[in-house]
């Protein structure tokens, strides 16, 4: 929901940074994989309740996620690059709730519910992209240039990162926050299903 607005703010500096990195031989796929590695550091940090350091790892992952696309736009985007990017994004998103489950046993059930909602939103997102490809639909570009059709929703990348930030800033509230965010994810799934039926 917030992605189109935030894209207008973050895309210009990311574009410039991507051009600088591309000119120095940094490959987009290398940035993607590096970003995943950095992001996965959040899991042991969360497990040991180092929430501020985990938050830094999460934010660094998102920075790399923005840079890889910016680099690709200067080097030439590829289908595999887009595929690698979404796979790494989903791995990262799934890893963060695991870290909170490891941190405190009373988080485990809510982390599992959150993970289940992530599976649902990922399925609705990727399934809609397949449907769009079969029908020849084009993305409206509101969320930046993407490798494939990007299904809008109440919960998108920006909202997920805001949720992760809140989890790290208020770890005792994780069960409540995770439950609320899972409900928003399921609302997103329902909205995408209705939009797909109309399409």
HUZIJO-V20912 format. One line per field, one symbol per residue. ss: DSSP state (~ for helix, > for strand, _ for the rest). burial: # if it has 16 or more other C-alpha atoms within 10 Angstrom, else .. Layout:
ss = ???
burial = ???
//
This chain:
ss = __~~~~~~~~~~~~~~~~~~~~~____~~~~~~~~~~~~~~~~~~~~___~~~~~~~~~~~~~~~~~~~~~~~~~___~~~~~~~~~~~~~~~~~~~~~~~~~_~~~~~~~~~~~~~~~~~~~~~~~~~~~~~~~_____________________~~~~~~~~~~~~~_~~~~~~~~~~~~~~~~~~~~~~~~~~~~_
burial = ..#...#...#..##.###.##...####.######.##########.#.#..#########.############.#...##..##.##..#############..##.#########.###.######..#......#...#...#############.#.######..#..##.###.##.##########......
//
